[in-house]
Amino acid sequence: MFKRWLVGKYNSLYLKIFLSFLATCVLFFAGLFLFWNYYFTDLFYKDKIELLQKRYVEVTRLMNSVQDGTISTRELKYTVRILGRSINGQVWLVDDKGNILNGSSDSEGRTIPKQMDAQFIDGLHGRSGYGMVALPTPDGRTLNLFTYHAPYQFNGQPMVIILHLPAGDISEAISAVRVNILVPLLFSLLAVGFILYIISRKLAGPLQQMNRAALELAHGDFTTRVPVTSKDEVGQLAASFNFMVEQLEEWEGTRQEFLTNVSHELRSPLTTLRGFIVAMNDKIIPEEKYSHYLRICDQEVQRLQRLVTDLLDLARIQNGVDVFRLRPVNIAEALEESLELLMAPIAVNEISLHLILPNPDNEPAQVPLDPDRFAQIVHNLIYNSLKFTPKGGTLTVALEQSEHEVHLYIRDTGTGMTEAELARIWDRFYKADEARTSRSDVSTGTGLGLTIVKHLVTGMHGTIQARSRIGEGTEFRVTFPRIM
């Protein structure tokens, strides 16, 4: 149980953000501490090195004076001890055998400690340097010394001058500096860590809420929403998530409505067909009327075929399976060819057709169209007008062209529609009030024709609009961009 909780916490986004930023800050503060520690340590040692080098120069002057006979060896001894006290340390003059010729009273005549052999040998080779040396004391403690060594020639014989002083004061000063650096850095790190924790929680909180909302959404709960608490990128993401949920809720409602409509549209003809078939099998319908009811069954079958064809057609268009094969088309010629196939049904319905085309002397308008889909648009709109236009009515098809666009108008003198009906004509399976038409000779539509027209026009980069008035008729205007 604890392991699962630990793994869950480790996989938490806000914890990853917090730990990542915290690790970055720790590395930054560690680097800052090392820099300041090196800087101040070097600063302290630099001062001591300069001090020892100055005393070395003074010692060499004294040695030169001894060689010149200006001062005696006795005066050299006392002066060197005074210089040692001035640095709170000692000054050793070491011959090439490692014997201390001059220094403190307790070290003269003795051999230098083995711990300083490296400095002594380095000095005999003519090199100078400095470093830390740990010497044991008689009481068992360890004495840390900071030493400086340099070569010297006395009466033609090589010597090594060693200056050293206790390093305790340096270590204490460096330790104090380290504490003064480390404590503020630790407090700063704690403050930054707290701020990072708050920020990471704030960043990851909406994401966790969206995760829970997504799981609820996956289980069909479309009422879930994520609170938008800011206007930054996270807030915009939360708002986008809420918008997505609203769209999914709307699409789910549309899907349910679509299934209901499909079921209704399929049930009606199937119920009719089954009723007639059972009636004929049970001899309820006389045999002499079989032909009449078979024609009705044939009409219902054709209705089912139209419905299935329209559903498949609409699905291909919406899913992008049906690719539009656009090419430059003379829209006037394409319109005339489409109307030729509709002359028979227009004449049968006793409708007068008025065709208005642009002036033939003008340059023909070329439009990027799929000719077959354009013909389908014209057919669907004409059949829709025939359905609601009474006998003796008028159907006007007009084509207008401007500099950049081409407009196709299809007007009828039918029953017209209300504003509420006009707002829903592009919905799937929506059918205007068929009680307003007395055209019993026109087959009932599937309610998908205008929906297909809308998608076809949009797929060919056009627009379509409709306006209507009760008792006066309906007008559709289709606009396509013109090839220049």
Backbone hydrogen bonds, N-H to C=O, Kabsch-Sander energy under -0.5 kcal/mol:
donor,donor_aa,acceptor,acceptor_aa,energy
5,W,1,M,-2.3
6,L,2,F,-2.7
7,V,3,K,-2.6
8,G,4,R,-2.5
9,K,5,W,-2.3
10,Y,6,L,-2.4
11,N,7,V,-2.1
12,S,9,K,-1.0
16,K,12,S,-1.9
17,I,13,L,-2.8
18,F,14,Y,-2.7
19,L,15,L,-3.0
20,S,16,K,-2.4
21,F,17,I,-2.6
22,L,18,F,-2.7
23,A,19,L,-2.8
24,T,20,S,-2.0
25,C,21,F,-2.5
26,V,22,L,-2.9
27,L,23,A,-2.5
28,F,24,T,-2.2
29,F,25,C,-3.1
30,A,26,V,-2.7
31,G,27,L,-2.5
32,L,28,F,-2.4
33,F,29,F,-2.7
34,L,30,A,-2.6
35,F,31,G,-2.2
36,W,32,L,-2.5
37,N,33,F,-2.7
38,Y,34,L,-2.5
39,Y,35,F,-2.6
40,F,36,W,-2.8
41,T,37,N,-2.4
42,D,38,Y,-2.6
43,L,39,Y,-2.0
44,F,40,F,-2.5
45,Y,41,T,-2.6
46,K,42,D,-2.3
47,D,43,L,-1.7
48,K,44,F,-1.8
49,I,45,Y,-2.8
50,E,46,K,-2.4
51,L,47,D,-2.1
52,L,48,K,-2.6
53,Q,49,I,-2.6
54,K,50,E,-2.1
55,R,51,L,-2.0
56,Y,52,L,-2.3
57,V,53,Q,-2.1
58,E,54,K,-1.9
59,V,55,R,-2.3
60,T,56,Y,-2.5
61,R,57,V,-1.8
62,L,58,E,-2.0
63,M,59,V,-2.6
64,N,60,T,-2.4
65,S,61,R,-2.2
66,V,62,L,-2.2
67,Q,63,M,-2.1
68,D,64,N,-1.9
69,G,65,S,-0.7
69,G,66,V,-0.7
70,T,65,S,-2.3
71,I,65,S,-0.8
76,L,72,S,-2.1
77,K,73,T,-2.3
78,Y,74,R,-2.1
79,T,75,E,-2.4
80,V,76,L,-2.7
81,R,77,K,-1.9
82,I,78,Y,-2.1
83,L,79,T,-2.4
84,G,80,V,-2.1
85,R,81,R,-2.3
86,S,82,I,-2.0
87,I,83,L,-0.9
87,I,84,G,-0.7
88,N,85,R,-1.5
89,G,84,G,-3.1
90,Q,164,H,-2.5
92,W,162,I,-3.4
93,L,102,N,-2.3
94,V,92,W,-0.6
94,V,160,V,-2.6
95,D,99,N,-2.3
98,G,95,D,-1.7
100,I,110,R,-3.1
101,L,93,L,-3.3
101,L,99,N,-0.8
102,N,93,L,-1.0
107,S,104,S,-1.6
108,E,104,S,-1.3
109,G,100,I,-3.3
110,R,107,S,-1.7
112,I,98,G,-2.4
116,M,113,P,-2.1
117,D,114,K,-1.8
120,F,116,M,-2.4
121,I,117,D,-2.9
122,D,118,A,-2.1
123,G,119,Q,-2.2
124,L,120,F,-2.3
125,H,121,I,-1.4
126,G,123,G,-2.0
127,R,122,D,-1.9
129,G,149,H,-2.0
131,G,147,T,-1.6
133,V,145,L,-2.6
135,L,133,V,-0.6
135,L,143,L,-3.1
137,T,141,R,-2.7
140,G,137,T,-2.1
143,L,135,L,-3.9
144,N,142,T,-0.6
145,L,133,V,-3.4
145,L,143,L,-0.5
146,F,165,L,-3.0
147,T,131,G,-2.8
147,T,145,L,-0.6
148,Y,163,L,-2.7
149,H,129,G,-2.5
150,A,161,I,-1.6
152,Y,159,M,-2.0
154,F,152,Y,-0.6
154,F,157,Q,-3.0
155,N,153,Q,-0.6
157,Q,154,F,-1.8
159,M,152,Y,-3.0
160,V,94,V,-2.6
161,I,150,A,-2.8
162,I,92,W,-2.6
162,I,160,V,-0.6
163,L,148,Y,-3.0
163,L,161,I,-0.5
164,H,90,Q,-2.2
165,L,146,F,-1.7
167,A,144,N,-2.9
171,S,167,A,-2.9
172,E,168,G,-2.7
173,A,169,D,-2.3
174,I,170,I,-2.9
175,S,171,S,-2.8
176,A,172,E,-2.5
177,V,173,A,-2.2
178,R,174,I,-2.6
179,V,175,S,-2.3
180,N,176,A,-2.4
181,I,177,V,-1.7
182,L,178,R,-3.4
183,V,179,V,-2.5
185,L,181,I,-1.5
186,L,182,L,-2.6
187,F,183,V,-2.4
188,S,184,P,-2.6
189,L,185,L,-2.6
190,L,186,L,-2.4
191,A,187,F,-2.3
192,V,188,S,-2.9
193,G,189,L,-2.9
194,F,190,L,-2.3
195,I,191,A,-2.4
196,L,192,V,-3.0
197,Y,193,G,-2.2
198,I,194,F,-2.2
199,I,195,I,-2.7
200,S,196,L,-3.1
201,R,197,Y,-2.2
202,K,198,I,-2.3
203,L,199,I,-2.5
204,A,200,S,-2.8
205,G,201,R,-2.4
207,L,203,L,-0.6
208,Q,204,A,-2.5
209,Q,205,G,-2.3
210,M,206,P,-2.6
211,N,207,L,-2.1
212,R,208,Q,-2.4
213,A,209,Q,-2.7
214,A,210,M,-2.6
215,L,211,N,-2.0
216,E,212,R,-2.3
217,L,213,A,-2.5
218,A,214,A,-2.2
219,H,215,L,-1.0
220,G,217,L,-1.8
221,D,216,E,-2.4
222,F,220,G,-1.0
224,T,221,D,-0.6
229,T,227,P,-0.8
236,Q,232,D,-2.7
237,L,233,E,-2.2
238,A,234,V,-2.3
239,A,235,G,-2.5
240,S,236,Q,-2.6
241,F,237,L,-2.4
242,N,238,A,-2.4
243,F,239,A,-2.3
244,M,240,S,-2.5
245,V,241,F,-2.4
246,E,242,N,-2.3
247,Q,243,F,-2.4
248,L,244,M,-2.8
249,E,245,V,-2.7
250,E,246,E,-2.3
251,W,247,Q,-3.1
252,E,248,L,-2.9
253,G,249,E,-2.2
254,T,250,E,-2.5
255,R,251,W,-2.9
256,Q,252,E,-2.7
257,E,253,G,-2.5
258,F,254,T,-2.8
259,L,255,R,-2.8
260,T,256,Q,-2.3
261,N,257,E,-2.7
262,V,258,F,-2.9
263,S,259,L,-2.6
264,H,260,T,-2.4
265,E,261,N,-3.1
266,L,262,V,-2.5
267,R,263,S,-2.6
268,S,264,H,-2.0
270,L,266,L,-1.7
271,T,267,R,-2.9
272,T,268,S,-1.9
273,L,269,P,-2.9
274,R,270,L,-2.7
275,G,271,T,-2.5
276,F,272,T,-2.4
277,I,273,L,-2.6
278,V,274,R,-3.0
279,A,275,G,-2.3
280,M,276,F,-2.5
281,N,277,I,-2.5
282,D,278,V,-2.3
283,K,280,M,-1.0
284,I,279,A,-2.4
285,I,279,A,-1.0
289,K,286,P,-1.6
290,Y,287,E,-1.6
293,Y,289,K,-2.0
294,L,290,Y,-2.7
295,R,291,S,-1.7
296,I,292,H,-1.5
297,C,293,Y,-2.3
298,D,294,L,-2.5
299,Q,295,R,-2.1
300,E,296,I,-2.1
301,V,297,C,-2.4
302,Q,298,D,-2.5
303,R,299,Q,-2.1
304,L,300,E,-2.3
305,Q,301,V,-2.6
306,R,302,Q,-2.6
307,L,303,R,-2.3
308,V,304,L,-2.7
309,T,305,Q,-2.7
310,D,306,R,-2.8
311,L,307,L,-2.5
312,L,308,V,-2.5
313,D,309,T,-2.6
314,L,310,D,-2.9
315,A,311,L,-2.4
316,R,312,L,-2.4
317,I,313,D,-2.0
318,Q,314,L,-2.7
319,N,315,A,-2.2
320,G,317,I,-0.8
321,V,316,R,-1.4
322,D,316,R,-1.7
323,V,321,V,-1.1
326,L,324,F,-1.2
327,R,369,L,-1.9
329,V,367,V,-2.2
331,I,329,V,-1.1
331,I,365,A,-1.4
334,A,330,N,-2.4
335,L,331,I,-2.2
336,E,332,A,-2.2
337,E,333,E,-2.4
338,S,334,A,-1.9
339,L,335,L,-2.2
340,E,336,E,-1.6
341,L,337,E,-0.9
342,L,339,L,-1.2
343,M,339,L,-0.6
343,M,340,E,-0.7
346,I,342,L,-2.0
347,A,343,M,-2.5
348,V,344,A,-2.7
349,N,345,P,-1.8
350,E,347,A,-1.6
351,I,346,I,-2.2
352,S,393,G,-2.6
354,H,352,S,-0.5
354,H,395,L,-2.8
355,L,353,L,-0.5
356,I,354,H,-0.5
356,I,397,V,-3.0
357,L,355,L,-0.5
362,N,359,N,-1.8
367,V,329,V,-2.6
369,L,327,R,-2.3
369,L,367,V,-1.0
374,F,370,D,-2.7
375,A,371,P,-2.3
376,Q,372,D,-1.7
377,I,373,R,-2.1
378,V,374,F,-2.2
379,H,375,A,-2.6
380,N,376,Q,-2.6
381,L,377,I,-2.2
382,I,378,V,-2.5
383,Y,379,H,-2.9
384,N,380,N,-1.9
385,S,381,L,-1.9
386,L,382,I,-2.6
387,K,383,Y,-1.7
388,F,384,N,-0.9
388,F,385,S,-0.5
389,T,385,S,-0.7
389,T,386,L,-0.5
392,G,350,E,-2.7
393,G,390,P,-1.8
395,L,352,S,-3.6
396,T,411,R,-2.9
397,V,354,H,-3.2
397,V,395,L,-0.5
398,A,396,T,-0.5
398,A,409,Y,-2.5
399,L,356,I,-2.6
400,E,407,H,-2.9
402,S,405,E,-3.3
406,V,480,F,-2.3
407,H,400,E,-3.4
408,L,478,V,-3.2
409,Y,398,A,-3.2
409,Y,407,H,-0.5
410,I,476,F,-2.2
411,R,396,T,-3.0
412,D,474,T,-2.0
413,T,394,T,-0.9
415,T,388,F,-1.6
422,L,418,T,-2.6
423,A,419,E,-1.7
424,R,421,E,-1.3
425,I,421,E,-0.5
425,I,422,L,-0.6
427,D,424,R,-1.7
429,F,447,G,-1.7
430,Y,427,D,-1.4
430,Y,447,G,-0.7
434,E,432,A,-0.6
436,R,433,D,-1.3
437,T,434,E,-1.2
440,S,438,S,-1.9
442,V,439,R,-0.9
452,I,448,L,-2.5
453,V,449,G,-2.2
454,K,450,L,-2.4
455,H,451,T,-1.9
456,L,452,I,-2.6
457,V,453,V,-2.7
458,T,454,K,-2.2
459,G,455,H,-2.4
460,M,456,L,-1.2
460,M,457,V,-0.5
461,H,458,T,-1.8
462,G,457,V,-2.8
463,T,479,T,-2.1
465,Q,477,R,-2.2
467,R,475,E,-2.2
469,R,473,G,-2.0
471,G,415,T,-3.1
472,E,469,R,-2.0
473,G,469,R,-1.7
475,E,467,R,-2.9
476,F,410,I,-2.3
477,R,465,Q,-2.8
478,V,408,L,-2.9
478,V,476,F,-0.5
479,T,463,T,-2.9
480,F,406,V,-2.3
482,R,404,H,-2.9
483,I,366,Q,-3.3
484,M,482,R,-0.5
